[in-house]
Amino acid sequence: MLKRSYARVSIMLNIVALAIFIILFFMPSNNTLWQCCIWIAWSMVVISLVIRFKYFKCPSCGKGDAMPQWLKSGNKHCKKCGKPFEYDR
């Protein structure tokens, strides 16, 4: 069974990283704060990918890649075995 808390953390990391990237688009790129923020945003994306590829495999076959879902469960299926992904809550 997939954990909904990991899915929510992954989604929130991606949203915050996207917001940082959008804000940085309008900032001048020649200061240290800009460089720190870009590194923080990229590390959020990498952490989100690590969470996704480590914790979102198919519970039955272990090979499929589940998309992190905030609320709904059961509408996505594994491409390898065809069983639906089930979350804990």
RAHUGI-V53247 format. One record per pair of residues at least 12 apart in sequence whose C-alpha atoms are under 10 Angstrom apart, sorted by the first residue. I is the first residue (numbers start at 1). J is the second residue. D is the distance in whole Angstrom. If there is no record, write none. Layout:
i={I	I}
j={J	J}
d={D	D}
This chain:
i={1	1	1	1	1	1	1	1	1	1	1	2	2	2	2	2	2	2	2	2	2	2	2	2	2	3	3	3	3	3	3	3	3	4	4	4	4	4	4	4	4	4	4	5	5	5	5	5	5	6	6	6	6	6	6	6	6	7	7	7	7	7	7	7	7	7	7	7	7	8	8	8	8	9	9	9	9	9	9	10	10	10	10	10	10	10	10	10	10	10	11	11	11	11	11	11	11	12	12	12	13	13	13	13	13	13	13	13	14	14	14	14	14	14	14	14	15	15	15	16	16	16	17	17	17	17	17	17	17	17	17	18	18	18	18	19	20	20	20	20	20	20	21	21	21	21	23	24	24	24	51	52	52	52	52	53	53	53	55	56	56	57	57	58	58	58	58	58	58	58	58	58	58	59	59	59	59	59	59	60	60	60	60	60	60	60	61	61	61	61	61	62	62	62	63	63	63	63	64	64	64	64	64	64	64	64	65	65	65	65	65	66	66	66	66	66	67	68	69	69	70	70	71	71	72	72	72	73	73	73	73	73	74	74}
j={55	56	57	58	59	60	85	86	87	88	89	55	56	57	58	59	66	68	69	73	85	86	87	88	89	55	56	68	69	86	87	88	89	68	69	70	71	72	73	86	87	88	89	68	69	70	87	88	89	48	51	52	55	56	68	69	70	48	51	52	55	56	66	67	68	69	70	71	87	68	69	70	71	47	48	51	52	68	70	44	45	47	48	49	50	51	52	68	69	70	45	48	52	67	68	69	70	44	48	70	41	43	44	45	46	47	48	49	41	42	44	45	46	47	48	49	41	44	45	41	44	45	37	38	40	41	42	43	44	45	48	41	42	44	45	41	34	37	38	40	41	42	37	38	41	42	37	37	38	41	68	65	66	67	68	65	66	67	68	68	85	78	85	77	78	79	80	81	82	83	84	85	86	78	83	84	85	86	87	78	80	81	82	83	84	85	78	80	81	82	83	78	80	81	78	79	80	81	77	78	79	80	81	82	83	85	77	78	79	80	85	78	79	84	85	86	85	87	85	87	87	89	87	89	86	87	89	85	86	87	88	89	86	87}
d={10	9	10	8	6	9	8	6	5	6	10	7	7	8	8	7	9	9	10	10	7	6	5	6	9	8	8	9	10	9	6	5	8	8	7	7	8	10	10	9	6	6	6	10	10	9	10	9	9	9	7	8	8	9	8	10	10	9	8	8	9	8	10	8	5	6	6	10	9	7	7	6	9	10	8	9	10	9	9	9	9	8	5	8	9	7	7	7	10	10	10	8	10	10	7	8	8	9	9	10	9	9	6	7	9	8	6	10	9	10	7	6	9	9	7	9	10	10	9	8	8	9	9	9	8	5	7	9	6	7	10	8	10	10	9	9	10	7	8	9	6	10	8	7	7	9	10	8	8	10	10	8	8	8	7	7	9	10	10	7	9	9	9	9	6	9	9	9	10	8	9	7	9	9	9	9	7	8	10	9	10	8	10	8	9	9	9	8	7	10	9	10	9	9	8	9	7	9	9	5	6	6	8	9	10	9	9	7	8	9	9	7	9	9	7	10	9	10	10	9	10	10	9	8	9	9	9	7	6	6	9	9	6	8}
